[in-house]
Amino acid sequence: MLHAARYGREPAFESSAPGRVNLIGDHIDYAGGTVLPMAIEERTHACASRSDHDRLASEWTGDPAWSRYAEGVLAELRASGLAIPPLAISLASDVPVGAGLSSSAALEIAVARVALAAAGATLEPRELALLCQRAEHVHAGTPCGIMDQWCVAHARSGEAILLDCGALAWQPVRLPAGLRIEIADSGVRHRLRDGGYAARRADVESAAQALGLVHLAELPSSRWREIDALPERLARRARHVVRENARVHAAAAALARADLAAFGRLLSESHASLRDDFEVSVPELDAIVARAEATGALGARMTGGGFGGAAVVARSMAAGGPH
């Protein structure tokens, strides 16, 4: 075990948190939109023991930046008034890093949970998610929305989460028995802190300001024609946000009535929007989506922040397909 090998003792506290895949609704969480993520089987595990000062060990030897997330969570827990003792923490994970499956949020929630266990304290999932989002903003430099941390903190097996990111109101959405969700990793690794994500967020915020809104996703359909008056790049970003937000609600309704064909079509429409209007796909993701659709998938789309990562593929179990 990593902990014993690194620190010479067995851990006293353990925790874990899952990765997540967003079924539909990317780049709208920070615009006050509604998203539809679900937890995946892959998890990040955290072990801890008391120490004379904070120490961190992980499997991510190739990317030292991972420590910013863990250190940030510990700092924010202490800043909130919780008496988190100095800890030796070890982390192991099978959530792919840079694949759009929320490896950072899984790390943050796992670290927060093991630190809370060491302190004999608890936080409600809502507060845990908000604290970890703040840690990522302040300490890792990524201006992420709330979707990842919220899903990782709240998700339950067999359900997706319909989350209104503006109001922080949510409800579980049961997945139909005949639906199979597959994740296909493009092998292209992204780093959201590299600038593309922040640039898209800035575009969305500029569009919202131009339209007199706090959150762009709040623009009612009766005002969508106003988007055409925006500068061309901002108009494309805004079209994605408002239409994607509508697609999320349509997708949740399709799942509720077990209309798998409609759900699949919405995924494919979402990918086209992310590729063409939001410009965050890459050729490898486009190829995965095209191949999935050509082999009988209900629909497919890139998932996560883009610029690499993974695609989510929806299939009917009755229709078979690769496993």
Rosetta blueprint (number, residue, H / E / L):
1 M L
2 L H
3 H H
4 A H
5 A H
6 R H
7 Y H
8 G L
9 R L
10 E L
11 P L
12 A L
13 F E
14 E E
15 S E
16 S E
17 A E
18 P E
19 G E
20 R E
21 V E
22 N E
23 L E
24 I E
25 G L
26 D L
27 H L
28 I L
29 D H
30 Y H
31 A H
32 G L
33 G L
34 T E
35 V E
36 L E
37 P E
38 M E
39 A E
40 I E
41 E E
42 E E
43 R E
44 T E
45 H E
46 A E
47 C E
48 A E
49 S E
50 R E
51 S L
52 D L
53 H L
54 D L
55 R E
56 L E
57 A E
58 S E
59 E L
60 W L
61 T L
62 G L
63 D L
64 P L
65 A L
66 W H
67 S H
68 R H
69 Y H
70 A H
71 E H
72 G H
73 V H
74 L H
75 A H
76 E H
77 L H
78 R H
79 A H
80 S L
81 G L
82 L L
83 A L
84 I L
85 P L
86 P L
87 L E
88 A E
89 I E
90 S E
91 L E
92 A E
93 S E
94 D L
95 V L
96 P L
97 V L
98 G L
99 A L
100 G L
101 L L
102 S L
103 S H
104 S H
105 A H
106 A H
107 L H
108 E H
109 I H
110 A H
111 V H
112 A H
113 R H
114 V H
115 A H
116 L H
117 A H
118 A H
119 A H
120 G L
121 A L
122 T L
123 L L
124 E L
125 P H
126 R H
127 E H
128 L H
129 A H
130 L H
131 L H
132 C H
133 Q H
134 R H
135 A H
136 E H
137 H H
138 V H
139 H H
140 A H
141 G L
142 T L
143 P L
144 C L
145 G L
146 I L
147 M H
148 D H
149 Q H
150 W H
151 C H
152 V H
153 A H
154 H H
155 A L
156 R L
157 S L
158 G L
159 E E
160 A E
161 I E
162 L E
163 L E
164 D E
165 C L
166 G L
167 A L
168 L L
169 A E
170 W E
171 Q E
172 P E
173 V E
174 R E
175 L L
176 P L
177 A L
178 G L
179 L E
180 R E
181 I E
182 E E
183 I E
184 A E
185 D E
186 S L
187 G L
188 V L
189 R L
190 H L
191 R L
192 L H
193 R H
194 D H
195 G L
196 G H
197 Y H
198 A H
199 A H
200 R H
201 R H
202 A H
203 D H
204 V H
205 E H
206 S H
207 A H
208 A H
209 Q H
210 A H
211 L L
212 G L
213 L L
214 V L
215 H L
216 L H
217 A H
218 E H
219 L L
220 P L
221 S H
222 S H
223 R H
224 W H
225 R H
226 E H
227 I H
228 D H
229 A H
230 L L
231 P L
232 E H
233 R H
234 L H
235 A H
236 R H
237 R H
238 A H
239 R H
240 H H
241 V H
242 V H
243 R H
244 E H
245 N H
246 A H
247 R H
248 V H
249 H H
250 A H
251 A H
252 A H
253 A H
254 A H
255 L H
256 A H
257 R L
258 A L
259 D L
260 L H
261 A H
262 A H
263 F H
264 G H
265 R H
266 L H
267 L H
268 S H
269 E H
270 S H
271 H H
272 A H
273 S H
274 L H
275 R H
276 D H
277 D L
278 F L
279 E L
280 V L
281 S L
282 V L
283 P H
284 E H
285 L H
286 D H
287 A H
288 I H
289 V H
290 A H
291 R H
292 A H
293 E H
294 A H
295 T L
296 G L
297 A L
298 L L
299 G E
300 A E
301 R E
302 M E
303 T E
304 G L
305 G L
306 G L
307 F L
308 G L
309 G L
310 A E
311 A E
312 V E
313 V E
314 A E
315 R E
316 S E
317 M H
318 A H
319 A H
320 G L
321 G L
322 P L
323 H L
